[in-house]
Amino acid sequence: MESYTRYERARIIGARALQLSMGAPLLINTVYTEPLEIALEEFEHGVIPITVKRK
């Protein structure tokens, strides 16, 4: 998995949590119900389909 800065990590997880709160489908099976907790678990499993482009 790629190494992200803490700002990139926060942006990815925040964007995914927003998607989940708006009704996006889950990418993993989880016991969590809060969008932020689900997004964190998805990030840890490396399944979030968001990439970072650097200059």
C-alpha positions in Angstrom: 0.0 0.0 0.0 1.2 3.5 -0.8 2.4 5.8 2.0 0.1 8.8 2.6 0.7 11.9 4.6 -1.6 12.5 7.5 -3.4 15.2 5.4 -4.0 12.8 2.5 -5.2 10.1 4.8 -7.6 12.5 6.5 -8.9 13.7 3.1 -9.4 10.2 1.8 -11.2 8.9 4.9 -13.3 12.1 5.1 -14.4 11.9 1.5 -15.2 8.2 1.8 -17.2 8.8 5.1 -19.2 11.5 3.2 -19.9 9.1 0.4 -21.1 6.5 2.9 -23.3 9.0 4.7 -25.0 9.9 1.4 -25.8 6.2 0.8 -22.8 4.8 -1.1 -22.5 1.0 -0.9 -20.1 -0.6 1.6 -17.0 -2.1 0.2 -16.4 -4.5 3.1 -18.5 -6.5 5.6 -18.3 -4.7 9.0 -20.0 -4.5 12.3 -19.7 -0.7 12.4 -22.7 1.6 11.6 -21.1 5.0 11.7 -19.7 6.2 8.3 -16.4 7.4 9.8 -15.7 4.1 11.5 -16.6 2.2 8.3 -14.4 4.5 6.2 -11.5 4.0 8.6 -11.9 0.2 8.4 -12.1 0.4 4.6 -8.9 2.5 4.5 -7.1 -0.1 6.7 -8.1 -2.8 4.3 -7.0 -0.8 1.3 -10.2 -1.0 -0.6 -11.2 2.7 -1.0 -11.1 3.5 -4.7 -9.6 7.0 -4.3 -6.1 7.8 -5.5 -3.7 10.7 -4.7 -2.0 12.5 -7.5 1.2 14.4 -6.6 3.1 16.9 -8.6 
